[in-house]
Amino acid sequence: MTTTPDRAPLIEALEVCDLATILPALAAATGDLSLLDPTLRPSDAMFAETEAGLSLDQAQQVRALAKRGLNQLLDHGPIGDLSREDLATIMCWLLPDRGVVEQYFDLFVHELGLADLRTPTWSVPAVAPGRTLSAIVIGAGMSGIVTAHRLLQAGLTVTVIEKDAEIGGTWFENTYPGCRVDVANHLYSYSFGTRENWTSYHSPQRDLLAYFRRVADECGVRPHVRLATTVTGCTWDETTAQWQVGLEGDRGHEVAVADVVVSCVGQLNHPRIPDLPGIDTFGGPQFHTARWNHEVDLSGARVGIVGTGSSALQVIPELAGTVAHLTVFERSPSWLAPALTYRQSVPEGLRLLFDTIPNAMGWLRLWLVWKNCEGLLALARVDDTFDGGGRSVSLMNEGFREILTAVLEAYLPGRPDLLRAMTPDYPPLARRIVPDDGSIPAALLRDDVALIHHGVTAVTPSGVVTDDGTHHDLDVIIWATGFHAQDFLLPMPVVGRGGLTLDAAWNGEPAAHLGICVPGFPNLFFTYGPNTNIVINGSIIYFTELEVDWITKALHHLVATNASSLEARPEALERWVEYVDATNAKMAWGASSVMSWYKSASGRVTQNWGESLLAYYDITKTFDPSDYVVTPRKPA
């Protein structure tokens, strides 16, 4: 067949194809497994020196084979469903550990989008005819949307309570300049529903907000959401075996009743502004990055940013050169990791290939899941025999430190002062690492930007005072000082069995079995709860979907056994805490003395997951009733 007019731009687009996944995508679409040359397998190294770890000659070989496969597809169309054997063969080319492919075949099929294997296989009406089960989901952000979606599929009566005026959670609240996701978007997205052909590798806030709104509409979640309504408290009623949930909104104060409550408020929800002397005396505008005041005109202003965490480092390149002067106050620097595509758009040719080759985005997603299964965990693991002097925790970690330092040196020639100020004295990965494409050092090199390597200790009517006693004149203060990460349900009180409050149960040390359930709080579930934060290996959406899948399995058991409630046993939680504490102690963030939002005031790591993505999948794929107290329903 001669080349059609439509074919030329597609062939041309192979110059910008994803070299790692173009061949498996075409092999799956055409059934031609001879496209899978074993000498052209991509490298899964996180920082390969070339694209997919392939040489220039290998890259051209990949494109030549892709051209052959693309012509086959355009000539004959897609073949339809593959056999299990052929699908596994293609997976084994991309993920060359056959044992892993066989063990996690169903998970990989799900992540590919070939089947939604997390759709509940049960429903309340089918399992218990005549019974209803009601749920209140707190929060309509990323976690709340998927939770409501799955509970609705299981036949529950669902109400989602959202304090904001619109769906979207963190992507509705955070509108500061430069706000974007730091995980590749083809991974930071749901495994179900219509795939988004992203225009950016790391999408900005507006695109993410639009995506979550679209999914909420597609899944039928929006009609179940009550916006601009605040949860004022949750109290377990022993008599009715239900939660009484206080609400405040356009209907005034009311109490809603539900059999189940799922908290989807997240860990980074309530901004933290330090209680500094004189903070109320400042004469100009001041606000937190998560509550950006767009009415303040920053042009011509002397602006101070307090903090150098993830949000601050997104804002700095956007403000540099647009304000009269920018002063950045830094107590402790963050490690920067090279991410050349961080602010890049996805090439139109690649998006055309995604639109043309069936499930090409699914194969890219599977590749990202695989690469991020371990991610940078190996670089963060502690070697007890290695003495890094507090600067590194293993030989690999030290090597990573040298790489990151060399990149920073290359960006800051002739500026040893900035290099010293921007190089952390703690191990890489002990705190959240920040992706950068060179924009941050470039901004700090400007004459109208100053980096002050001192903490702010007081605020005055005209500026701030740092810990060296220097006063800095400012017109506007922007607080990039993080969140109350330890307070998972701030500010609402939660009262469980026997009047036990969640605050008292935790006593400053949040802990939940599997990160989901707390003893003494029946039918209360968390998503993105204690010890489920991942920072160097994957997407929190993946984790949340596993949590919600486990919650539906737990509720299936509750309905199938005619129970009124279930809650974690104290001994199950104790075993879980021992496990997560032991794993975190072996990671840079647990071994290092540097403080971060990962830790409680005592220094215990209460936020992070220290194992691989597959490990949490193994743990949550079944519900073990022996770890739970299951209370039967009272006779009618």
Order of alpha helices (4+ residues) and beta strands (2+ residues): alpha-alpha-alpha-alpha-alpha-alpha-alpha-beta-alpha-beta-alpha-alpha-beta-beta-beta-beta-beta-beta-beta-alpha-beta-beta-alpha-alpha-alpha-alpha-alpha-beta-alpha-beta-beta-beta-beta-beta-beta-alpha-beta-alpha-beta-alpha-alpha-alpha-beta
